[in-house]
Amino acid sequence: MPHAFVSSINKNIKPFSDGDLTLIGFFDARKYSLAFVQMRGLKFALTIKQKEGRFLVKPEKITRPSDLNLTKEAIALFCKNCCGEILSSNLALKKIKPKSPKLLDPLYFCKHPEFFDGEVSVEVGFGSGRHLLYRAKESPNKKFVGIEIHKPSIEQVLRQCQLQGIDNIYVMDFDARLIMETVKPDSLSEVFVHFPVPWPDSPTRRVISESFLAVCSRALKDGGYVELRSDDRDYFEYAFSSAMSLPKTKVDSTKNEPAEIVSKYEDRWLRKGKDIFEMRIYPQKESKSRPMRESFELGGEISVLRLNSLPKEGMVQEGVLVSFEEVLAAKDGKSFAVKVTFGDVARPDRRYIVCGKEEAYYYPFAPLCVEAGRKAHKIIKEYLYGKNS
């Protein structure tokens, strides 16, 4: 993880620009501070925390981008302008590579439904990318979307696409359970979920669930399917139970059937003699209607009184969670940032809300265009501005 240890932090940090870096705001919490920055058009935050007589500067985990060079450059410029001596760091840049146009931002499908014109498949959690790369080369006229949150895996697949001249793979760095809700209805041929983390102690964190399959049923074309491969019998049985909970579905399953392409994880489990389970789920399609678009605009200035009276505990209404976790204040006491968790209670999203002198907005970007996000946005506005907002 890119980071720097510095001797001190300036007392009065104000917005500034230096080269490609713009400091949007600097906010203090009880145990840490956040610097909201923009670097070459990308918004994210840096966390500053005192540790053993020195200060640690690193990317904030909610907003952290996948481009490690970008975060290293941002930390270096922030330290140059706002910190004392750099005591130690790992900010040496790798070979500079431009951001791949194949790395799509999480709101891309909300803004570009035309992406799904033609044949499109999705792989959730592609890992080393062996299966995704194989499928893309096998069907060069078909688009393949890989959704993954492991940054090195994302970089590896994008690099292999460049080396092998593969032009039909697109990658997203976000929670696949949320991204799937933004997919255009009746647009996907398949959804591949190969060797997902089984989460034996936290089944609610699993990708495959009844709600995920219901979302897939809307996104899949007639005859489309969700394909699960796993070495975990409990996960396999959980997925089967989830499929059977749908109003109507068809399931084909096999055990230890050789695959066209074997993933890195499957190689490992086969060497250990483990069973490999495969399931294709053909879920019944739900309504094709799509909710109205939401701008997710907040509005004007928010009073300090309202911020101080936000609920201390999370709220759940009809399966939608809103939790105002923390309020951070700028040095001038006139600007604030609210850390908020919201959305579907089983797969919540996280953002900051920046409350300035004239406006408030979600940071680093608006919520996804999903139904739970719309409902949560309405609740958030009611607490920030009142019932009639």
C-alpha positions as CSV (number, residue, x, y, z in Angstrom):
1,M,0.0,0.0,0.0
2,P,1.5,3.4,-0.9
3,H,2.3,5.5,2.2
4,A,4.6,8.0,3.8
5,F,5.6,8.6,7.4
6,V,6.2,12.3,8.1
7,S,7.4,14.3,11.0
8,S,4.5,16.7,11.2
9,I,1.3,18.0,9.6
10,N,0.7,21.7,9.0
11,K,-1.8,23.3,11.3
12,N,-3.8,25.3,8.8
13,I,-4.2,23.3,5.7
14,K,-6.3,25.0,3.0
15,P,-7.4,24.0,-0.5
16,F,-4.6,24.4,-3.1
17,S,-3.4,23.1,-6.5
18,D,0.1,21.9,-7.3
19,G,0.6,20.4,-10.7
20,D,-1.9,17.6,-11.2
21,L,-3.1,17.6,-7.6
22,T,-5.9,19.7,-6.2
23,L,-6.8,19.6,-2.5
24,I,-10.6,19.9,-2.3
25,G,-10.9,19.9,1.5
26,F,-9.2,18.8,4.7
27,F,-11.4,17.4,7.5
28,D,-10.6,16.3,11.0
29,A,-12.2,13.4,12.9
30,R,-11.4,12.4,16.5
31,K,-8.6,10.0,15.7
32,Y,-7.6,10.9,12.1
33,S,-7.9,13.4,9.3
34,L,-9.0,13.1,5.7
35,A,-7.6,15.1,2.7
36,F,-10.1,15.0,-0.2
37,V,-8.1,15.4,-3.4
38,Q,-8.4,15.3,-7.1
39,M,-5.5,13.9,-9.2
40,R,-5.8,14.0,-13.0
41,G,-9.6,14.1,-12.9
42,L,-9.9,11.3,-10.4
43,K,-11.3,12.0,-6.9
44,F,-10.3,10.1,-3.8
45,A,-9.1,10.7,-0.2
46,L,-5.9,10.4,1.8
47,T,-6.0,9.4,5.5
48,I,-3.6,11.1,7.9
49,K,-3.2,9.4,11.3
50,Q,-0.7,10.0,14.2
51,K,1.3,6.9,15.0
52,E,4.1,6.6,17.5
53,G,5.1,10.3,17.4
54,R,4.9,10.6,13.6
55,F,2.2,10.9,11.0
56,L,1.1,8.2,8.5
57,V,-0.3,9.4,5.1
58,K,-2.0,6.7,3.0
59,P,-5.0,6.3,0.7
60,E,-8.3,6.1,2.4
61,K,-9.8,2.6,1.8
62,I,-13.4,3.6,0.7
63,T,-12.3,5.9,-2.1
64,R,-8.9,4.3,-2.9
65,P,-8.3,4.1,-6.7
66,S,-6.7,1.0,-8.4
67,D,-4.0,3.2,-10.0
68,L,-1.1,2.9,-7.4
69,N,1.1,5.4,-9.2
70,L,-1.6,8.0,-9.0
71,T,-2.0,7.6,-5.2
72,K,1.8,7.7,-4.8
73,E,2.1,10.9,-6.7
74,A,-0.8,12.4,-4.8
75,I,0.8,11.5,-1.4
76,A,4.1,12.9,-2.5
77,L,2.5,16.3,-3.6
78,F,0.3,16.4,-0.4
79,C,3.4,15.8,1.8
80,K,5.4,18.5,-0.1
81,N,2.7,21.1,0.5
82,C,1.2,20.1,3.9
83,C,3.7,18.1,5.9
84,G,7.1,18.3,7.5
85,E,10.0,16.0,6.7
86,I,9.3,12.6,5.0
87,L,10.8,10.1,7.4
88,S,10.1,7.0,5.2
89,S,7.9,6.1,2.3
90,N,7.4,3.6,-0.6
91,L,6.5,6.3,-3.1
92,A,8.9,5.2,-5.9
93,L,6.8,5.0,-9.1
94,K,6.5,2.0,-11.2
95,K,7.0,2.4,-14.9
96,I,4.4,5.0,-15.9
97,K,1.5,3.6,-17.7
98,P,-1.6,5.6,-18.8
99,K,-4.9,4.6,-17.3
100,S,-6.5,1.9,-19.5
101,P,-9.7,3.0,-21.3
102,K,-10.9,-0.6,-20.5
103,L,-11.1,0.2,-16.7
104,L,-14.6,1.5,-16.4
105,D,-15.8,3.7,-13.5
106,P,-18.7,2.3,-11.3
107,L,-21.3,4.6,-12.8
108,Y,-20.4,3.7,-16.4
109,F,-23.4,1.4,-17.0
110,C,-25.8,4.0,-15.5
111,K,-24.5,6.6,-18.1
112,H,-24.0,4.3,-21.1
113,P,-26.8,1.7,-21.4
114,E,-25.8,1.4,-25.1
115,F,-22.7,-0.5,-24.0
116,F,-24.9,-3.6,-23.9
117,D,-25.8,-3.5,-27.6
118,G,-24.6,-6.8,-28.9
119,E,-23.4,-9.8,-27.0
120,V,-22.0,-9.2,-23.4
121,S,-20.9,-11.6,-20.7
122,V,-19.8,-10.9,-17.1
123,E,-17.3,-12.6,-14.9
124,V,-17.5,-11.8,-11.1
125,G,-14.2,-12.1,-9.3
126,F,-11.9,-13.1,-12.2
127,G,-8.7,-13.5,-10.0
128,S,-5.7,-14.3,-12.3
129,G,-8.0,-13.7,-15.3
130,R,-7.2,-17.0,-17.0
131,H,-10.8,-17.9,-17.7
132,L,-11.8,-14.3,-18.7
133,L,-8.8,-14.0,-21.1
134,Y,-9.6,-17.4,-22.6
135,R,-13.3,-16.6,-23.2
136,A,-12.4,-13.2,-24.7
137,K,-10.0,-14.7,-27.2
138,E,-12.5,-17.5,-28.0
139,S,-15.2,-14.9,-28.9
140,P,-13.5,-11.8,-30.2
141,N,-16.8,-10.2,-31.3
142,K,-18.3,-10.4,-27.8
143,K,-17.8,-8.0,-24.9
144,F,-16.6,-9.4,-21.6
145,V,-16.9,-7.5,-18.4
146,G,-14.7,-8.6,-15.5
147,I,-15.7,-7.3,-12.0
148,E,-13.0,-7.5,-9.4
149,I,-11.9,-5.7,-6.2
150,H,-8.3,-7.1,-5.9
151,K,-6.1,-4.4,-7.4
152,P,-3.2,-6.6,-8.5
153,S,-5.6,-8.9,-10.4
154,I,-7.0,-5.9,-12.2
155,E,-3.6,-4.6,-13.2
156,Q,-2.5,-8.1,-14.3
157,V,-5.6,-8.6,-16.6
158,L,-5.3,-5.2,-18.1
159,R,-1.6,-5.8,-18.8
160,Q,-2.3,-9.2,-20.4
161,C,-5.0,-7.6,-22.6
162,Q,-2.4,-5.1,-23.9
163,L,0.3,-7.8,-24.3
164,Q,-2.0,-10.2,-26.1
165,G,-3.9,-7.6,-28.2
166,I,-7.2,-8.4,-26.6
167,D,-9.7,-5.6,-27.1
168,N,-13.0,-7.0,-25.9
169,I,-12.4,-7.1,-22.1
170,Y,-13.6,-4.3,-19.8
171,V,-12.9,-4.2,-16.1
172,M,-14.6,-2.7,-13.1
173,D,-13.2,-2.2,-9.6
174,F,-16.3,-2.4,-7.4
175,D,-18.7,-4.7,-5.5
176,A,-20.2,-6.9,-8.2
177,R,-23.5,-7.3,-6.3
178,L,-24.1,-3.6,-6.8
179,I,-22.7,-3.3,-10.3
180,M,-25.1,-6.1,-11.5
181,E,-28.1,-3.9,-10.6
182,T,-26.9,-1.2,-13.1
183,V,-26.8,-3.6,-16.0
184,K,-29.3,-3.0,-18.8
185,P,-32.2,-5.5,-18.7
186,D,-32.1,-8.5,-21.1
187,S,-28.5,-7.8,-22.1
188,L,-26.3,-10.6,-20.8
189,S,-25.6,-14.1,-22.1
190,E,-23.8,-15.5,-19.1
191,V,-22.6,-14.5,-15.6
192,F,-19.6,-16.5,-14.5
193,V,-18.8,-16.9,-10.8
194,H,-15.8,-19.2,-10.5
195,F,-14.3,-20.2,-7.2
196,P,-15.7,-17.3,-5.1
197,V,-14.6,-16.8,-1.5
198,P,-16.9,-19.2,0.4
199,W,-17.2,-17.0,3.6
200,P,-18.2,-20.0,5.8
201,D,-18.7,-17.8,8.8
202,S,-20.4,-14.9,7.0
203,P,-22.7,-16.3,4.3
204,T,-24.3,-12.9,3.8
205,R,-21.0,-11.8,2.1
206,R,-21.3,-14.4,-0.6
207,V,-21.8,-13.3,-4.1
208,I,-24.4,-16.0,-4.9
209,S,-27.7,-15.4,-3.0
210,E,-31.4,-15.2,-3.8
211,S,-31.2,-11.4,-4.3
212,F,-28.2,-11.7,-6.5
213,L,-29.9,-14.3,-8.7
214,A,-33.0,-12.1,-8.9
215,V,-30.9,-9.2,-10.2
216,C,-29.2,-11.6,-12.7
217,S,-32.7,-12.8,-13.9
218,R,-33.4,-9.2,-14.9
219,A,-30.0,-8.7,-16.6
220,L,-29.9,-12.0,-18.5
221,K,-31.4,-12.6,-21.9
222,D,-33.7,-15.5,-22.5
223,G,-31.7,-18.7,-22.1
224,G,-28.9,-16.9,-20.2
225,Y,-27.5,-18.4,-17.1
226,V,-25.3,-17.9,-14.0
227,E,-22.4,-20.4,-13.9
228,L,-20.9,-21.3,-10.5
229,R,-17.7,-23.4,-10.2
230,S,-16.5,-24.1,-6.6
231,D,-14.6,-26.6,-4.6
232,D,-16.7,-25.8,-1.5
233,R,-19.7,-28.2,-1.1
234,D,-21.4,-25.9,1.5
235,Y,-21.2,-23.0,-1.0
236,F,-22.6,-25.2,-3.8
237,E,-25.5,-26.3,-1.6
238,Y,-26.1,-22.8,-0.5
239,A,-26.2,-21.6,-4.1
240,F,-28.6,-24.4,-5.0
241,S,-30.9,-23.5,-2.1
242,S,-30.8,-19.8,-3.3
243,A,-31.8,-20.9,-6.8
244,M,-34.6,-23.0,-5.5
245,S,-35.9,-20.0,-3.6
246,L,-36.7,-18.2,-6.8
247,P,-40.3,-18.3,-8.1
248,K,-39.2,-20.5,-11.0
249,T,-35.8,-21.7,-12.2
250,K,-33.9,-24.4,-13.9
251,V,-30.6,-25.8,-12.6
252,D,-28.0,-28.1,-14.3
253,S,-25.2,-29.4,-12.1
254,T,-22.1,-31.6,-12.5
255,K,-19.3,-32.9,-10.3
256,N,-15.7,-33.2,-11.4
257,E,-16.5,-32.5,-15.0
258,P,-13.3,-31.3,-16.8
259,A,-13.5,-27.6,-17.7
260,E,-12.4,-26.0,-21.0
261,I,-10.1,-23.8,-19.2
262,V,-8.8,-24.4,-15.7
263,S,-8.3,-21.5,-13.3
264,K,-5.3,-21.0,-11.0
265,Y,-7.5,-21.9,-8.0
266,E,-8.9,-25.0,-9.7
267,D,-5.4,-26.2,-10.5
268,R,-4.6,-25.9,-6.8
269,W,-7.6,-27.8,-5.7
270,L,-7.2,-30.5,-8.3
271,R,-3.7,-31.1,-7.1
272,K,-5.1,-31.6,-3.6
273,G,-7.7,-34.1,-4.9
274,K,-10.7,-31.9,-4.0
275,D,-14.0,-32.3,-5.7
276,I,-15.1,-29.6,-8.2
277,F,-18.7,-28.7,-8.4
278,E,-20.4,-26.8,-11.3
279,M,-23.9,-25.4,-11.5
280,R,-25.7,-23.5,-14.2
281,I,-28.7,-21.6,-12.9
282,Y,-31.3,-20.4,-15.4
283,P,-33.4,-18.0,-13.3
284,Q,-36.9,-16.9,-14.1
285,K,-36.9,-13.4,-15.5
286,E,-38.5,-10.7,-13.5
287,S,-40.1,-7.4,-14.7
288,K,-38.2,-5.6,-17.4
289,S,-39.3,-2.2,-16.1
290,R,-36.5,0.1,-15.1
291,P,-36.8,2.6,-12.3
292,M,-36.7,6.3,-13.2
293,R,-33.3,7.9,-13.3
294,E,-32.2,9.7,-10.2
295,S,-29.8,12.7,-10.2
296,F,-28.7,12.1,-6.6
297,E,-28.4,15.8,-6.1
298,L,-28.4,17.0,-2.5
299,G,-28.9,20.7,-2.4
300,G,-27.6,23.8,-0.6
301,E,-25.9,24.4,2.7
302,I,-26.7,22.1,5.6
303,S,-27.0,23.6,9.1
304,V,-24.5,22.5,11.8
305,L,-27.5,21.8,14.0
306,R,-28.8,19.2,11.6
307,L,-25.4,17.6,11.3
308,N,-25.0,17.4,15.1
309,S,-28.5,15.8,15.4
310,L,-28.0,13.0,12.9
311,P,-28.9,9.6,14.3
312,K,-26.1,7.8,16.1
313,E,-27.3,4.4,15.2
314,G,-27.9,2.9,11.7
315,M,-31.5,2.8,10.5
316,V,-33.2,0.0,8.4
317,Q,-36.4,0.7,6.5
318,E,-37.8,-2.0,4.2
319,G,-34.4,-3.6,3.8
320,V,-32.7,-0.3,3.1
321,L,-29.9,0.8,5.5
322,V,-28.7,4.3,6.2
323,S,-26.0,4.9,8.8
324,F,-24.4,8.2,9.5
325,E,-21.1,6.9,10.9
326,E,-19.1,10.1,11.5
327,V,-19.0,13.8,11.0
328,L,-15.6,15.4,10.2
329,A,-15.1,19.1,10.4
330,A,-12.8,21.5,8.4
331,K,-10.5,23.8,10.4
332,D,-12.8,26.8,9.7
333,G,-15.8,25.0,11.3
334,K,-17.9,25.9,8.3
335,S,-17.4,22.9,6.0
336,F,-18.0,19.3,7.0
337,A,-17.8,15.8,5.6
338,V,-20.2,13.0,6.7
339,K,-19.2,9.4,6.4
340,V,-22.3,7.4,5.4
341,T,-23.1,3.7,4.8
342,F,-26.3,3.2,2.8
343,G,-28.3,1.0,0.4
344,D,-29.4,-2.6,0.5
345,V,-28.8,-4.0,4.0
346,A,-27.2,-7.1,2.6
347,R,-24.7,-5.2,0.4
348,P,-24.4,-1.6,1.5
349,D,-22.4,1.1,-0.3
350,R,-20.2,3.8,1.3
351,R,-19.6,7.4,0.5
352,Y,-18.8,10.7,2.0
353,I,-21.1,13.7,1.8
354,V,-19.2,17.0,1.6
355,C,-21.2,19.8,3.1
356,G,-19.8,23.2,2.0
357,K,-20.9,26.8,2.4
358,E,-23.2,26.7,-0.6
359,E,-23.7,23.1,-1.6
360,A,-23.5,19.5,-0.6
361,Y,-22.5,16.5,-2.7
362,Y,-21.5,12.9,-2.6
363,Y,-17.8,12.2,-2.7
364,P,-16.0,10.8,-4.7
365,F,-19.1,10.1,-6.9
366,A,-22.8,9.7,-6.7
367,P,-24.5,6.5,-5.6
368,L,-25.1,3.8,-8.2
369,C,-28.5,3.9,-10.1
370,V,-30.1,1.1,-8.2
371,E,-33.4,1.0,-6.3
372,A,-31.9,0.7,-2.8
373,G,-29.6,3.6,-3.6
374,R,-32.6,5.8,-4.6
375,K,-34.5,4.9,-1.4
376,A,-31.5,5.6,0.8
377,H,-30.8,8.9,-1.0
378,K,-34.4,10.0,-0.1
379,I,-33.9,9.1,3.6
380,I,-30.5,10.9,3.6
381,K,-32.0,14.1,2.2
382,E,-34.8,14.0,4.8
383,Y,-32.3,13.9,7.6
384,L,-30.0,16.5,6.1
385,Y,-32.7,19.0,5.0
386,G,-36.0,18.0,6.5
387,K,-39.0,15.9,5.5
388,N,-40.1,18.3,2.7
389,S,-36.8,18.3,0.9
